[in-house]
Amino acid sequence: MEKDYSYLNEERIDGVDIFDGKVVHLIRDSVRLPNGNVGIREVIRHVGAVCMIPVFENGDVLIERQFRYPHAKVLLEIPAGKLDSKGEDPLDAAKRELFEETGYVADSFTLLGELYTTPAFVDEVIWMYLVEGLHTVDDKQHLDEDEFLTVERIPLDTLCEMVMRGEIPDAKTQVAVLKAKRLMDERKK
Amino acid sequence: MEKDYSYLNEERIDGVDIFDGKVVHLIRDSVRLPNGNVGIREVIRHVGAVCMIPVFENGDVLIERQFRYPHAKVLLEIPAGKLDSKGEDPLDAAKRELFEETGYVADSFTLLGELYTTPAFVDEVIWMYLVEGLHTVDDKQHLDEDEFLTVERIPLDTLCEMVMRGEIPDAKTQVAVLKAKRLMDERKK
């Protein structure tokens, strides 16, 4: 039976909206802490997102390079994107983002689990998929006018070594590469 | 030789401070996109953090349960904490957080790499350590008055199975468990 950890819970007292932008919706709530004190919680509300590791039969992975302004550098990341709205089916979003960013469609999407990127102050959930049975429709990207990223193929084994050497900082890419590698190694047994 | 991806870069034009809170420092910048258009980037500036997976000789991991207000639930997470200041040595922070949250000190801290939690809109970097040679000083937590978390021991192999089944959503915990497991399996070879 699940143990009861509800004695750790925090109860909302009240809150204010701080900022509602293009990506970031920031609120600040007062909460009742387990010891009865009042605490402050700053929270970024996010619509949610999907990411996916598309793997070809020969073990190559479709992967992207994208400039990430907060870190002021180009990062190696698996395809990903925001949900269109809070209630969107993550699988629909995954299919859309794969096609827009890479020009590929796929026969098989296996959910690898959810990812909470920053549970301390962001409520974002990323649904993560292993994508197989890839085939190209027109082999070109269908990006928004102001979206810039390149796509290339790198073997899963190479990506796994890069993750282990600390060469791929992006969290979702590290998780997806390590999970996909483990899953595919288990299948071979 | 590294390929040149600087054609993906975005250049800051100007920006405003939106909010400077307890955890969240939010700015909004105008940027010049690769196609010459102007884009908006909302960025959370964060001081940086450390996390660590403390593994005993028998394979048990010290792990925590903590209420995470953005997700309104108690999560299973490895020990972690913010840097005291932007320039703090992550190793010092790791030693401090381990002692405060678990009451343990350790002989060995191995850097497992950096983690960018949310490169789209947060600049947070988490330095991740494998911690071994654990010994307790007084076997009790030294938490801030308003900090609440419980500590327990779960075998690394169990945690790895939980991650693979999608039962541990926290991103840093997924990465640390999968990396530590892979590293320790490689050592046995």
Contacts between the chains, C-beta under 8 A, distances in Angstrom:
chain1	res1	chain2	res2	distance
A	5	B	65	5.4
A	5	B	67	7.7
A	5	B	74	4.3
A	5	B	150	7.1
A	6	B	74	7.8
A	8	B	65	6.7
A	8	B	66	6.7
A	8	B	67	4.3
A	8	B	74	5.4
A	8	B	148	5.3
A	8	B	149	7.2
A	8	B	150	7.2
A	9	B	67	5.4
A	9	B	74	7.5
A	10	B	67	5.5
A	10	B	69	5.5
A	18	B	18	7.8
A	18	B	19	5.3
A	18	B	21	7.8
A	18	B	26	7.8
A	19	B	18	5.3
A	19	B	19	6.0
A	19	B	26	6.3
A	21	B	18	7.9
A	21	B	28	6.6
A	21	B	40	7.8
A	21	B	42	4.7
A	22	B	40	5.8
A	22	B	42	6.2
A	23	B	42	5.3
A	23	B	120	7.0
A	23	B	121	5.2
A	24	B	26	6.5
A	24	B	42	4.4
A	24	B	44	7.1
A	24	B	121	6.0
A	26	B	18	7.8
A	26	B	19	6.3
A	26	B	24	6.5
A	26	B	26	6.0
A	28	B	21	6.7
A	29	B	69	7.3
A	31	B	69	6.4
A	33	B	146	5.5
A	33	B	148	7.0
A	34	B	67	7.9
A	34	B	148	4.9
A	35	B	145	7.3
A	35	B	146	7.0
A	35	B	148	7.5
A	37	B	145	7.4
A	37	B	146	5.6
A	39	B	146	5.7
A	40	B	21	7.8
A	40	B	22	5.7
A	41	B	69	4.5
A	41	B	70	7.8
A	42	B	21	4.8
A	42	B	22	6.2
A	42	B	23	5.3
A	42	B	24	4.4
A	43	B	69	6.5
A	43	B	70	4.8
A	44	B	24	7.1
A	44	B	44	6.8
A	44	B	70	7.6
A	44	B	121	8.0
A	65	B	5	5.3
A	65	B	8	6.7
A	66	B	8	6.7
A	67	B	5	7.7
A	67	B	8	4.2
A	67	B	9	5.4
A	67	B	10	5.5
A	67	B	34	7.9
A	68	B	116	7.6
A	68	B	119	4.0
A	68	B	120	6.8
A	69	B	10	5.5
A	69	B	29	7.3
A	69	B	31	6.4
A	69	B	41	4.5
A	69	B	43	6.5
A	70	B	41	7.8
A	70	B	43	4.8
A	70	B	44	7.6
A	70	B	119	6.2
A	70	B	120	7.5
A	70	B	121	6.4
A	70	B	122	6.0
A	70	B	123	3.8
A	71	B	116	6.2
A	71	B	119	5.8
A	71	B	123	6.0
A	71	B	125	8.0
A	74	B	5	4.3
A	74	B	6	7.8
A	74	B	8	5.4
A	74	B	9	7.5
A	75	B	116	7.2
A	75	B	119	5.7
A	77	B	119	7.4
A	111	B	166	7.3
A	112	B	166	6.9
A	113	B	163	7.7
A	113	B	165	7.5
A	113	B	166	2.7
A	113	B	167	7.8
A	113	B	169	7.1
A	113	B	174	8.0
A	114	B	166	6.5
A	114	B	169	4.8
A	115	B	169	6.2
A	115	B	171	5.1
A	115	B	174	7.0
A	116	B	68	7.6
A	116	B	71	6.2
A	116	B	75	7.2
A	116	B	169	4.4
A	116	B	170	5.4
A	116	B	171	6.2
A	117	B	117	4.8
A	117	B	118	4.7
A	117	B	171	5.2
A	118	B	117	4.7
A	118	B	118	5.5
A	118	B	122	6.4
A	118	B	124	6.9
A	118	B	171	7.7
A	119	B	68	4.0
A	119	B	70	6.2
A	119	B	71	5.8
A	119	B	75	5.7
A	119	B	77	7.3
A	119	B	169	7.9
A	119	B	170	5.8
A	120	B	23	7.0
A	120	B	68	6.8
A	120	B	70	7.5
A	121	B	23	5.2
A	121	B	24	6.0
A	121	B	44	8.0
A	121	B	70	6.4
A	122	B	70	6.0
A	122	B	118	6.4
A	122	B	122	7.1
A	123	B	70	3.8
A	123	B	71	6.0
A	124	B	118	6.9
A	125	B	71	8.0
A	125	B	169	7.5
A	145	B	35	7.3
A	145	B	37	7.4
A	146	B	33	5.5
A	146	B	35	7.0
A	146	B	37	5.6
A	146	B	39	5.7
A	148	B	8	5.3
A	148	B	33	7.0
A	148	B	34	4.9
A	148	B	35	7.5
A	149	B	8	7.2
A	150	B	5	7.1
A	150	B	8	7.2
A	163	B	113	7.7
A	163	B	179	7.5
A	164	B	179	6.7
A	164	B	182	6.4
A	164	B	183	7.2
A	165	B	113	7.5
A	166	B	111	7.3
A	166	B	112	6.8
A	166	B	113	2.7
A	166	B	114	6.5
A	167	B	113	7.8
A	169	B	113	7.1
A	169	B	114	4.8
A	169	B	115	6.2
A	169	B	116	4.4
A	169	B	119	7.9
A	169	B	125	7.5
A	170	B	116	5.4
A	170	B	119	5.8
A	171	B	115	5.1
A	171	B	116	6.2
A	171	B	117	5.3
A	171	B	118	7.7
A	171	B	171	4.4
A	171	B	172	7.1
A	171	B	175	6.3
A	172	B	171	7.0
A	174	B	113	8.0
A	174	B	115	6.9
A	174	B	175	4.8
A	174	B	179	7.8
A	175	B	171	6.3
A	175	B	174	4.8
A	175	B	175	5.7
A	175	B	178	7.1
A	178	B	174	8.0
A	178	B	175	7.2
A	178	B	178	3.9
A	178	B	179	6.8
A	178	B	182	6.9
A	179	B	163	7.5
A	179	B	164	6.7
A	179	B	174	7.8
A	179	B	178	6.8
A	182	B	164	6.4
A	182	B	178	6.9
A	183	B	164	7.2
